[in-house]
Amino acid sequence: MKRLIILVSTLSALLISGSVFAGKIDLPQIEKIWQEKVIPLPDQSVPDIEYYFNVISTAFSNDVLQMAYNVYHEIEVANDPTGYVIMDKRNGYMRAGVSGEQEGNLQMCYWKVPDGRRIVGVILRENVHVLKMFYEHRIEEQTLKPLPALAASIPDATRYYIELPQKGKDITVYVRGDEYQKVGHLEWDGFGGFDQLDLVMDRCYYNERFGFTIRYPFNFTGQGEPENGDGQLFISDSGLARFYAYGGYNSTLMFNQTLQEHFEEKCEGFKEVGYIIDDTLISEDEFYIIGHKDDTYIYKKAIIVDDIQLNVVITFDSVIADDFLMMAHQIAATLTKR
């Protein structure tokens, strides 16, 4: 049995006799509907990547999916650029695209979860639009259920090239450009999600007014400094996490407090606005406080350096809390006076 199949053919934007498609929808239209669309599955004793490819390709009437389907199933087409399909059944991976282009138009793979589930990932590119879709397949239910929260945890695919794994289990992320720069991995956690612990802290913010720096991963974007120049807000591509790094004058000197008193005052302030304190740590010249309220987590770190106090406040949604807390520690650990 062939495990790796590479097919090359010509692509046609027109439907031909024998095609299973009718009508067309583009990626922006698919983006609006996929999160609510549960896809029924035909019976198959041992689903493989070809099975998932056929199901996804016929679930949405789209040019890219139609072209890949026609090439793979050798439906004759003519008068269009040469396309290819790579079907790696051994590794549970496939990709399709136009020959000679740097990126493919379609990537798919799946991950096995110990409880019997499978997670199916799809990256679909059409012109300037790129769409990430993730599904859960429970064998006993014979459906693909959309996982929009998992898709949202993956960096913005229009800003970054997301490479699904052909070998191994981790997703690789590149910055788009003339030369694609690798910036890190999203590590498969084995249970249906990804840990962002291997993302490179490749961005650095320097605050001129208070002379501090903080490093952060590529999927956060600065929002610009306020007029007083004390710091800057950064928001993740998914919108589920943000942090504000800022400087100020030493509160213990300004209010004649010990660091312990200042720390306890901040803890009480969190409690007064409804936060439950989960973890704290205080040392000679710094402290952090972690708490949560409803669906939001907060992480505050403060460092005293002579007459200056450096601060970072990180907030993140509960849906990413398990994976993001370590990242919050890593970001906060880079806060440094220069």
C-alpha contacts under 8 A as a table, 3 or more apart, distances in Angstrom:
res1	aa1	res2	aa2	distance
2	K	5	I	6.70
3	R	87	M	7.70
3	R	88	D	5.78
3	R	89	K	4.86
3	R	90	R	5.29
4	L	86	I	7.15
4	L	87	M	5.55
4	L	88	D	4.26
4	L	89	K	6.01
4	L	90	R	7.05
5	I	85	V	7.79
5	I	86	I	5.72
5	I	87	M	4.88
5	I	88	D	6.30
6	I	84	Y	7.01
6	I	85	V	5.61
6	I	86	I	4.47
6	I	87	M	6.25
7	L	71	V	6.83
7	L	72	Y	6.16
7	L	84	Y	5.48
7	L	85	V	5.14
7	L	86	I	6.57
8	V	71	V	6.82
8	V	82	T	6.89
8	V	83	G	5.66
8	V	84	Y	4.31
8	V	85	V	6.53
9	S	71	V	5.65
9	S	74	E	7.52
9	S	77	V	7.70
9	S	82	T	5.59
9	S	83	G	5.43
9	S	84	Y	6.34
10	T	71	V	7.22
10	T	76	E	7.91
10	T	77	V	5.79
10	T	78	A	5.71
10	T	79	N	7.19
10	T	80	D	5.68
10	T	81	P	5.71
10	T	82	T	4.28
10	T	83	G	5.52
11	L	67	M	5.79
11	L	70	N	7.69
11	L	71	V	6.98
11	L	77	V	5.87
11	L	78	A	6.57
11	L	79	N	7.57
11	L	80	D	5.15
11	L	81	P	6.00
11	L	82	T	6.16
11	L	83	G	5.95
12	S	15	L	7.43
12	S	67	M	6.69
12	S	77	V	5.69
12	S	78	A	6.28
12	S	79	N	6.93
12	S	80	D	5.51
13	A	63	D	6.43
13	A	67	M	7.25
13	A	80	D	7.91
15	L	19	S	6.38
15	L	21	F	7.26
15	L	22	A	7.78
16	I	19	S	5.79
16	I	77	V	7.77
18	G	75	I	7.36
19	S	70	N	7.26
19	S	75	I	7.62
20	V	58	T	7.09
21	F	58	T	6.98
21	F	61	S	5.88
21	F	66	Q	7.00
22	A	61	S	6.57
23	G	61	S	6.23
24	K	61	S	5.08
24	K	62	N	5.19
24	K	63	D	6.81
25	I	29	Q	6.03
25	I	30	I	6.80
25	I	60	F	7.47
25	I	61	S	5.84
25	I	62	N	5.20
25	I	63	D	7.81
26	D	29	Q	5.44
26	D	30	I	6.38
26	D	62	N	5.98
26	D	63	D	7.56
26	D	126	E	7.89
27	L	30	I	4.92
27	L	31	E	6.00
27	L	62	N	7.74
27	L	124	L	8.00
27	L	125	R	7.86
27	L	126	E	6.76
27	L	129	H	6.61
27	L	130	V	7.47
27	L	131	L	6.91
28	P	31	E	5.04
28	P	32	K	6.58
28	P	129	H	7.50
29	Q	32	K	5.29
29	Q	33	I	6.79
30	I	33	I	5.31
30	I	34	W	5.73
30	I	60	F	7.41
31	E	34	W	5.80
31	E	35	Q	7.54
31	E	131	L	6.89
32	K	35	Q	7.29
33	I	36	E	5.79
33	I	37	K	6.29
34	W	37	K	4.99
34	W	133	M	7.65
34	W	146	P	7.09
35	Q	146	P	5.49
35	Q	147	L	7.10
35	Q	148	P	5.81
36	E	146	P	6.91
37	K	145	K	7.46
37	K	146	P	6.88
38	V	143	T	6.61
38	V	144	L	5.76
38	V	145	K	4.98
38	V	146	P	6.47
39	I	59	A	7.03
39	I	143	T	5.50
39	I	144	L	4.97
39	I	145	K	6.71
40	P	142	Q	6.31
40	P	143	T	4.53
40	P	144	L	6.48
41	L	55	V	7.05
41	L	142	Q	5.13
41	L	143	T	5.21
41	L	144	L	7.11
42	P	142	Q	7.17
43	D	142	Q	7.31
44	Q	47	P	5.78
47	P	50	E	7.98
47	P	51	Y	5.74
47	P	52	Y	7.34
48	D	51	Y	5.25
48	D	52	Y	6.63
48	D	89	K	6.59
48	D	92	G	6.56
49	I	52	Y	5.13
49	I	53	F	6.04
49	I	87	M	7.59
49	I	88	D	7.68
49	I	89	K	5.94
49	I	92	G	5.06
49	I	93	Y	6.12
49	I	94	M	7.01
49	I	108	M	7.67
49	I	109	C	6.62
49	I	110	Y	7.28
50	E	53	F	4.99
50	E	54	N	6.17
50	E	87	M	7.08
50	E	89	K	7.13
51	Y	54	N	5.33
51	Y	55	V	6.33
52	Y	55	V	5.08
52	Y	56	I	6.10
52	Y	120	V	7.90
53	F	56	I	5.34
53	F	57	S	5.86
53	F	94	M	7.98
53	F	108	M	7.30
54	N	57	S	5.17
54	N	58	T	6.22
54	N	69	Y	7.25
55	V	58	T	5.47
55	V	59	A	6.07
56	I	59	A	5.03
56	I	60	F	6.79
57	S	60	F	6.21
57	S	61	S	7.57
57	S	65	L	4.99
57	S	66	Q	6.55
57	S	68	A	7.92
57	S	69	Y	6.47
58	T	61	S	6.57
58	T	65	L	7.71
58	T	66	Q	7.77
60	F	65	L	7.61
61	S	65	L	7.32
61	S	66	Q	7.01
62	N	65	L	5.43
62	N	66	Q	5.94
63	D	66	Q	5.03
63	D	67	M	6.00
64	V	67	M	5.21
64	V	68	A	6.27
64	V	105	N	6.82
64	V	106	L	7.50
64	V	124	L	7.91
64	V	125	R	7.79
64	V	126	E	6.83
65	L	68	A	5.23
65	L	69	Y	6.08
65	L	106	L	7.67
66	Q	69	Y	5.06
66	Q	70	N	6.10
67	M	70	N	5.13
67	M	71	V	6.17
68	A	71	V	5.21
68	A	72	Y	6.09
68	A	83	G	7.85
68	A	84	Y	7.58
68	A	85	V	6.59
68	A	96	A	6.04
68	A	97	G	7.36
69	Y	72	Y	5.26
69	Y	73	H	6.06
70	N	73	H	5.28
70	N	74	E	5.81
70	N	75	I	4.92
70	N	76	E	7.51
70	N	77	V	7.97
71	V	74	E	5.00
71	V	75	I	6.26
71	V	76	E	7.87
71	V	83	G	7.17
71	V	84	Y	6.91
71	V	85	V	6.87
72	Y	75	I	7.83
72	Y	85	V	6.10
77	V	80	D	7.88
81	P	98	V	6.73
81	P	99	S	7.61
82	T	98	V	5.95
82	T	99	S	5.70
83	G	96	A	7.34
83	G	97	G	5.58
83	G	98	V	4.24
83	G	99	S	5.25
84	Y	96	A	5.49
84	Y	97	G	5.65
84	Y	98	V	6.30
84	Y	99	S	6.34
85	V	94	M	7.27
85	V	95	R	5.86
85	V	96	A	4.31
85	V	97	G	6.85
86	I	94	M	5.35
86	I	95	R	5.32
86	I	96	A	6.26
87	M	93	Y	6.43
87	M	94	M	4.53
87	M	95	R	6.86
88	D	91	N	5.73
88	D	92	G	5.97
88	D	93	Y	5.18
88	D	94	M	5.76
88	D	166	Q	7.84
89	K	92	G	4.89
89	K	93	Y	6.44
89	K	94	M	7.91
90	R	93	Y	7.96
91	N	166	Q	6.10
91	N	167	K	6.26
92	G	109	C	5.49
92	G	110	Y	6.08
92	G	166	Q	7.24
93	Y	107	Q	7.62
93	Y	108	M	5.74
93	Y	109	C	4.34
93	Y	110	Y	7.14
93	Y	165	P	7.38
93	Y	166	Q	5.36
94	M	107	Q	5.81
94	M	108	M	5.28
94	M	109	C	6.44
94	M	166	Q	7.76
95	R	104	G	6.63
95	R	105	N	7.58
95	R	106	L	5.32
95	R	107	Q	4.33
95	R	108	M	6.33
96	A	104	G	5.64
96	A	105	N	5.86
96	A	106	L	5.10
96	A	107	Q	6.68
97	G	101	E	7.59
97	G	103	E	7.44
97	G	104	G	4.33
97	G	105	N	4.65
97	G	106	L	6.45
98	V	101	E	5.97
98	V	104	G	6.82
98	V	105	N	7.40
101	E	104	G	6.90
104	G	107	Q	7.17
104	G	125	R	7.56
105	N	123	I	7.89
105	N	124	L	5.78
105	N	125	R	4.68
105	N	126	E	6.56
106	L	122	V	7.30
106	L	123	I	5.73
106	L	124	L	4.72
106	L	125	R	6.29
107	Q	122	V	5.72
107	Q	123	I	5.10
107	Q	124	L	6.65
107	Q	164	L	6.87
108	M	120	V	7.29
108	M	121	G	5.58
108	M	122	V	4.63
108	M	123	I	6.55
108	M	164	L	7.14
109	C	120	V	5.94
109	C	121	G	5.51
109	C	122	V	6.97
109	C	164	L	6.81
109	C	165	P	7.19
109	C	166	Q	7.42
110	Y	118	R	6.51
110	Y	119	I	5.41
110	Y	120	V	4.28
110	Y	121	G	5.99
111	W	118	R	5.57
111	W	119	I	5.13
111	W	120	V	6.55
111	W	169	K	7.24
111	W	192	G	7.88
112	K	116	G	6.97
112	K	117	R	6.29
112	K	118	R	4.69
112	K	119	I	6.59
112	K	190	G	7.99
113	V	116	G	5.64
113	V	117	R	5.22
113	V	118	R	5.77
113	V	119	I	7.51
113	V	190	G	6.20
113	V	191	F	5.52
113	V	192	G	6.40
114	P	117	R	7.22
114	P	190	G	7.57
114	P	191	F	7.12
116	G	138	R	7.19
116	G	139	I	7.42
117	R	136	E	6.88
117	R	137	H	5.73
117	R	138	R	4.97
117	R	139	I	6.77
118	R	136	E	5.85
118	R	137	H	5.05
118	R	138	R	6.71
119	I	134	F	6.91
119	I	135	Y	5.67
119	I	136	E	4.76
119	I	137	H	6.27
119	I	192	G	6.47
120	V	134	F	5.57
120	V	135	Y	5.05
120	V	136	E	6.35
120	V	137	H	7.39
121	G	132	K	7.57
121	G	133	M	5.97
121	G	134	F	4.55
121	G	135	Y	6.58
121	G	164	L	7.76
122	V	132	K	5.89
122	V	133	M	5.05
122	V	134	F	6.21
123	I	130	V	7.07
123	I	131	L	5.78
123	I	132	K	4.84
123	I	133	M	6.51
123	I	162	I	7.79
124	L	130	V	5.65
124	L	131	L	5.17
124	L	132	K	6.64
125	R	128	V	7.40
125	R	129	H	5.77
125	R	130	V	4.36
125	R	131	L	6.42
126	E	129	H	5.34
126	E	130	V	6.44
128	V	158	T	7.57
129	H	158	T	6.73
130	V	157	A	5.87
130	V	158	T	5.69
131	L	157	A	6.97
132	K	151	A	5.93
132	K	157	A	7.21
133	M	146	P	7.44
133	M	147	L	7.52
133	M	148	P	7.30
133	M	151	A	5.86
134	F	146	P	6.00
134	F	147	L	5.31
134	F	148	P	6.90
134	F	150	L	6.73
134	F	151	A	5.78
135	Y	144	L	5.60
135	Y	145	K	5.22
135	Y	146	P	4.42
135	Y	147	L	5.24
136	E	144	L	5.52
136	E	145	K	5.13
136	E	146	P	6.44
136	E	147	L	6.74
137	H	141	E	7.77
137	H	142	Q	7.06
137	H	143	T	6.02
137	H	144	L	4.92
137	H	145	K	6.60
138	R	141	E	5.45
138	R	142	Q	6.41
138	R	143	T	6.84
138	R	144	L	7.55
139	I	142	Q	5.42
139	I	143	T	7.74
147	L	150	L	5.51
147	L	151	A	6.50
148	P	151	A	5.01
148	P	152	A	6.10
149	A	152	A	5.03
149	A	153	S	6.37
149	A	319	V	7.60
150	L	153	S	5.18
150	L	154	I	6.96
150	L	193	G	6.80
151	A	154	I	5.52
152	A	155	P	7.40
152	A	238	S	5.55
153	S	238	S	6.29
153	S	320	I	7.64
154	I	157	A	7.95
154	I	238	S	7.68
155	P	160	Y	6.99
155	P	162	I	7.86
155	P	219	N	6.13
155	P	237	D	6.13
155	P	238	S	6.96
156	D	159	R	5.59
156	D	160	Y	6.11
156	D	219	N	7.66
156	D	237	D	5.90
156	D	238	S	7.29
157	A	160	Y	4.92
157	A	161	Y	5.79
157	A	162	I	6.10
158	T	161	Y	7.29
159	R	175	V	6.98
159	R	176	R	6.47
160	Y	173	V	6.56
160	Y	174	Y	5.56
160	Y	175	V	4.83
160	Y	176	R	5.39
161	Y	173	V	5.87
161	Y	174	Y	5.02
161	Y	175	V	6.26
161	Y	176	R	6.00
161	Y	180	Y	7.98
162	I	171	I	6.99
162	I	172	T	6.12
162	I	173	V	4.97
162	I	174	Y	6.60
163	E	171	I	5.82
163	E	172	T	5.11
163	E	173	V	6.28
163	E	174	Y	7.97
164	L	170	D	7.45
164	L	171	I	5.04
164	L	172	T	6.71
165	P	168	G	6.01
165	P	169	K	5.75
165	P	170	D	5.98
165	P	171	I	5.66
165	P	172	T	7.41
166	Q	169	K	7.98
169	K	187	E	7.33
169	K	188	W	5.82
170	D	185	H	6.21
170	D	186	L	5.60
170	D	187	E	4.76
170	D	188	W	5.30
171	I	185	H	5.51
171	I	186	L	5.01
171	I	187	E	6.70
171	I	188	W	7.70
172	T	182	K	7.48
172	T	183	V	7.99
172	T	184	G	6.08
172	T	185	H	4.53
172	T	186	L	6.41
173	V	182	K	5.98
173	V	183	V	5.86
173	V	184	G	5.55
173	V	185	H	5.95
173	V	186	L	7.63
174	Y	180	Y	5.75
174	Y	181	Q	5.13
174	Y	182	K	4.21
174	Y	183	V	5.49
174	Y	184	G	7.36
175	V	180	Y	5.56
175	V	181	Q	5.11
175	V	182	K	6.41
175	V	183	V	6.81
176	R	179	E	7.30
176	R	180	Y	5.18
176	R	181	Q	7.05
177	G	180	Y	5.44
177	G	181	Q	7.76
183	V	199	L	6.52
183	V	200	V	5.58
183	V	202	D	7.41
183	V	218	F	7.45
184	G	198	D	5.74
184	G	199	L	4.43
184	G	200	V	5.43
185	H	196	Q	7.11
185	H	198	D	5.43
185	H	199	L	5.79
186	L	194	F	5.64
186	L	195	D	5.79
186	L	196	Q	5.01
186	L	197	L	7.31
186	L	198	D	6.56
186	L	199	L	7.00
187	E	194	F	5.12
187	E	195	D	4.98
187	E	196	Q	6.29
187	E	197	L	7.23
187	E	198	D	7.04
188	W	191	F	7.91
188	W	192	G	7.58
188	W	193	G	6.08
188	W	194	F	4.52
188	W	195	D	6.39
189	D	192	G	6.78
189	D	193	G	5.64
189	D	194	F	5.26
189	D	195	D	6.11
190	G	193	G	7.14
194	F	323	D	7.50
195	D	198	D	7.81
195	D	323	D	5.37
195	D	324	F	7.71
196	Q	199	L	5.70
196	Q	323	D	6.90
196	Q	324	F	7.30
196	Q	327	M	7.21
197	L	326	M	7.24
197	L	327	M	6.37
199	L	217	P	6.19
199	L	218	F	7.79
200	V	217	P	5.73
200	V	218	F	7.28
201	M	204	C	7.82
201	M	215	R	5.80
201	M	216	Y	4.76
201	M	217	P	4.30
201	M	218	F	6.90
202	D	215	R	7.07
202	D	216	Y	6.59
202	D	217	P	5.77
202	D	218	F	6.20
203	R	215	R	5.57
203	R	216	Y	5.34
203	R	217	P	6.00
203	R	218	F	6.10
204	C	213	T	6.71
204	C	214	I	5.76
204	C	215	R	4.35
204	C	216	Y	6.37
205	Y	213	T	5.44
205	Y	214	I	5.45
205	Y	215	R	6.33
206	Y	211	G	7.01
206	Y	212	F	5.82
206	Y	213	T	4.45
206	Y	214	I	6.88
207	N	210	F	5.98
207	N	211	G	5.38
207	N	212	F	5.37
207	N	213	T	6.27
207	N	229	G	7.65
207	N	230	D	7.27
207	N	231	G	6.25
207	N	246	Y	7.95
208	E	211	G	4.95
208	E	212	F	7.23
208	E	229	G	7.91
209	R	229	G	6.38
209	R	230	D	6.39
210	F	230	D	7.02
210	F	247	G	5.75
210	F	248	G	7.34
210	F	308	I	7.49
211	G	337	K	6.01
211	G	338	R	5.51
212	F	247	G	7.79
212	F	310	L	7.62
212	F	335	L	7.13
212	F	336	T	5.49
212	F	337	K	4.27
212	F	338	R	5.29
213	T	334	T	7.54
213	T	335	L	5.86
213	T	336	T	5.44
213	T	337	K	6.53
213	T	338	R	7.00
214	I	245	A	7.54
214	I	331	I	7.22
214	I	332	A	7.65
214	I	334	T	5.22
214	I	335	L	4.50
214	I	336	T	6.46
215	R	331	I	6.26
215	R	334	T	5.67
215	R	335	L	7.23
216	Y	220	F	7.15
216	Y	331	I	5.67
217	P	220	F	6.23
218	F	221	T	7.73
219	N	236	S	5.57
219	N	237	D	5.59
220	F	234	F	5.83
220	F	235	I	5.20
220	F	236	S	4.15
220	F	237	D	6.07
220	F	242	R	7.76
221	T	234	F	5.19
221	T	235	I	5.43
221	T	236	S	6.36
221	T	237	D	7.38
222	G	232	Q	6.70
222	G	233	L	5.84
222	G	234	F	4.30
222	G	235	I	6.67
223	Q	232	Q	6.67
223	Q	233	L	5.54
223	Q	234	F	5.88
223	Q	235	I	7.51
224	G	232	Q	5.91
224	G	233	L	7.03
225	E	228	N	7.78
225	E	229	G	5.48
225	E	230	D	7.31
225	E	231	G	5.86
225	E	232	Q	4.83
225	E	233	L	7.52
226	P	229	G	5.35
226	P	230	D	7.14
226	P	231	G	7.23
226	P	232	Q	7.10
229	G	232	Q	7.90
230	D	246	Y	5.34
230	D	247	G	5.48
230	D	248	G	7.03
231	G	244	Y	7.10
231	G	245	A	5.43
231	G	246	Y	3.90
231	G	247	G	6.33
232	Q	244	Y	5.68
232	Q	245	A	5.73
232	Q	246	Y	6.50
233	L	242	R	7.19
233	L	243	F	5.82
233	L	244	Y	4.32
233	L	245	A	6.65
234	F	242	R	5.48
234	F	243	F	5.37
234	F	244	Y	6.29
235	I	239	G	6.16
235	I	241	A	6.17
235	I	242	R	4.32
235	I	243	F	6.72
236	S	239	G	5.13
236	S	240	L	6.57
236	S	241	A	5.44
236	S	242	R	5.93
237	D	240	L	7.94
238	S	241	A	7.46
239	G	242	R	7.31
240	L	316	F	5.59
240	L	317	D	5.34
240	L	320	I	7.56
241	A	314	I	7.40
241	A	315	T	5.75
241	A	316	F	4.14
241	A	317	D	6.47
242	R	314	I	5.80
242	R	315	T	5.55
242	R	316	F	6.45
243	F	312	V	6.71
243	F	313	V	5.47
243	F	314	I	4.12
243	F	315	T	6.22
244	Y	312	V	5.54
244	Y	313	V	5.30
244	Y	314	I	6.52
245	A	310	L	7.76
245	A	311	N	5.78
245	A	312	V	4.28
245	A	313	V	6.59
246	Y	310	L	6.19
246	Y	311	N	5.37
246	Y	312	V	6.32
247	G	308	I	7.10
247	G	309	Q	5.81
247	G	310	L	4.57
247	G	311	N	5.95
248	G	308	I	5.90
248	G	309	Q	5.20
248	G	310	L	6.46
248	G	311	N	7.95
249	Y	254	M	7.49
249	Y	307	D	5.91
249	Y	308	I	4.57
249	Y	309	Q	5.39
250	N	253	L	5.52
250	N	254	M	6.28
250	N	304	I	6.54
250	N	305	V	7.85
250	N	306	D	7.42
250	N	307	D	4.91
250	N	308	I	4.74
250	N	309	Q	4.76
251	S	254	M	4.93
251	S	255	F	5.90
251	S	256	N	7.80
251	S	257	Q	7.47
251	S	262	H	7.42
251	S	309	Q	7.11
252	T	255	F	5.51
252	T	256	N	5.34
252	T	257	Q	4.43
252	T	258	T	5.73
252	T	259	L	6.16
252	T	262	H	6.63
253	L	256	N	5.01
253	L	257	Q	6.64
253	L	307	D	7.31
254	M	257	Q	7.94
257	Q	260	Q	7.94
257	Q	261	E	5.89
257	Q	262	H	6.24
258	T	261	E	5.18
258	T	262	H	6.34
259	L	262	H	5.01
259	L	263	F	6.00
259	L	284	E	7.86
259	L	285	D	7.33
259	L	286	E	7.97
260	Q	263	F	5.03
260	Q	264	E	6.16
260	Q	282	I	7.68
261	E	264	E	5.16
261	E	265	E	6.13
262	H	265	E	5.08
262	H	266	K	6.35
263	F	266	K	5.21
263	F	267	C	6.35
263	F	282	I	7.76
263	F	287	F	7.10
264	E	267	C	5.02
264	E	268	E	6.21
265	E	268	E	5.17
265	E	269	G	6.17
266	K	269	G	4.91
266	K	270	F	6.33
267	C	270	F	5.23
267	C	271	K	6.41
267	C	277	I	7.55
267	C	289	I	7.20
268	E	271	K	5.03
268	E	272	E	6.11
269	G	272	E	5.14
269	G	273	V	6.66
270	F	273	V	5.53
270	F	274	G	6.62
270	F	275	Y	5.32
270	F	276	I	7.69
270	F	277	I	7.75
270	F	291	G	7.88
271	K	274	G	5.10
271	K	275	Y	4.86
271	K	276	I	6.25
271	K	277	I	7.32
272	E	275	Y	7.31
274	G	293	K	6.21
275	Y	291	G	5.81
275	Y	292	H	5.24
275	Y	293	K	4.75
276	I	291	G	5.26
276	I	292	H	5.38
276	I	293	K	6.32
277	I	280	T	7.72
277	I	289	I	7.30
277	I	290	I	6.02
277	I	291	G	4.21
277	I	292	H	6.74
278	D	289	I	7.86
278	D	290	I	5.54
278	D	291	G	4.90
278	D	292	H	7.22
279	D	289	I	6.03
279	D	290	I	5.10
279	D	291	G	6.89
280	T	287	F	7.37
280	T	288	Y	5.61
280	T	289	I	4.56
280	T	290	I	6.22
281	L	287	F	5.40
281	L	288	Y	5.44
281	L	289	I	6.82
282	I	285	D	7.85
282	I	286	E	5.96
282	I	287	F	4.13
282	I	288	Y	6.62
283	S	286	E	5.48
283	S	287	F	6.17
285	D	303	I	5.96
285	D	304	I	5.28
285	D	305	V	7.51
286	E	301	K	7.35
286	E	302	A	5.49
286	E	303	I	4.31
286	E	304	I	6.08
287	F	301	K	5.73
287	F	302	A	5.60
287	F	303	I	6.83
288	Y	299	Y	7.07
288	Y	300	K	5.38
288	Y	301	K	4.19
288	Y	302	A	6.46
289	I	298	I	7.96
289	I	299	Y	5.74
289	I	300	K	5.26
289	I	301	K	6.61
290	I	297	Y	7.38
290	I	298	I	5.69
290	I	299	Y	4.51
290	I	300	K	6.56
291	G	297	Y	5.77
291	G	298	I	5.35
291	G	299	Y	6.67
292	H	295	D	7.39
292	H	296	T	5.64
292	H	297	Y	4.21
292	H	298	I	5.98
293	K	296	T	5.41
293	K	297	Y	6.46
295	D	317	D	5.85
295	D	318	S	5.01
295	D	319	V	7.85
296	T	315	T	6.79
296	T	316	F	5.83
296	T	317	D	4.82
296	T	318	S	5.59
297	Y	315	T	5.49
297	Y	316	F	5.32
297	Y	317	D	6.23
297	Y	318	S	6.46
297	Y	321	A	7.33
298	I	313	V	7.06
298	I	314	I	5.70
298	I	315	T	4.47
298	I	316	F	6.70
299	Y	313	V	5.68
299	Y	314	I	4.97
299	Y	315	T	6.30
299	Y	328	A	7.40
300	K	311	N	7.26
300	K	312	V	5.80
300	K	313	V	4.44
300	K	314	I	6.33
301	K	311	N	5.66
301	K	312	V	5.42
301	K	313	V	6.57
301	K	332	A	6.74
302	A	309	Q	6.68
302	A	310	L	5.57
302	A	311	N	4.51
302	A	312	V	6.74
303	I	309	Q	5.63
303	I	310	L	5.09
303	I	311	N	6.53
304	I	307	D	7.40
304	I	308	I	6.08
304	I	309	Q	4.67
304	I	310	L	6.52
305	V	308	I	5.23
305	V	309	Q	6.12
305	V	310	L	7.67
305	V	337	K	7.41
306	D	309	Q	7.98
310	L	335	L	7.63
310	L	336	T	7.97
310	L	337	K	7.71
311	N	335	L	8.00
312	V	332	A	6.67
312	V	335	L	7.69
314	I	328	A	6.88
316	F	320	I	7.21
316	F	321	A	6.86
316	F	324	F	7.77
317	D	320	I	5.88
317	D	321	A	6.38
318	S	321	A	4.77
318	S	322	D	7.87
319	V	322	D	7.73
320	I	323	D	5.59
320	I	324	F	5.70
321	A	324	F	5.11
321	A	325	L	5.76
322	D	325	L	6.20
323	D	326	M	6.79
323	D	327	M	7.57
324	F	327	M	5.00
324	F	328	A	6.21
325	L	328	A	5.00
325	L	329	H	6.43
326	M	329	H	5.08
326	M	330	Q	6.28
327	M	330	Q	4.93
327	M	331	I	6.17
328	A	331	I	5.19
328	A	332	A	6.12
329	H	332	A	5.19
329	H	333	A	6.03
330	Q	333	A	5.14
330	Q	334	T	6.79
331	I	334	T	5.59
331	I	335	L	7.33
332	A	335	L	5.59
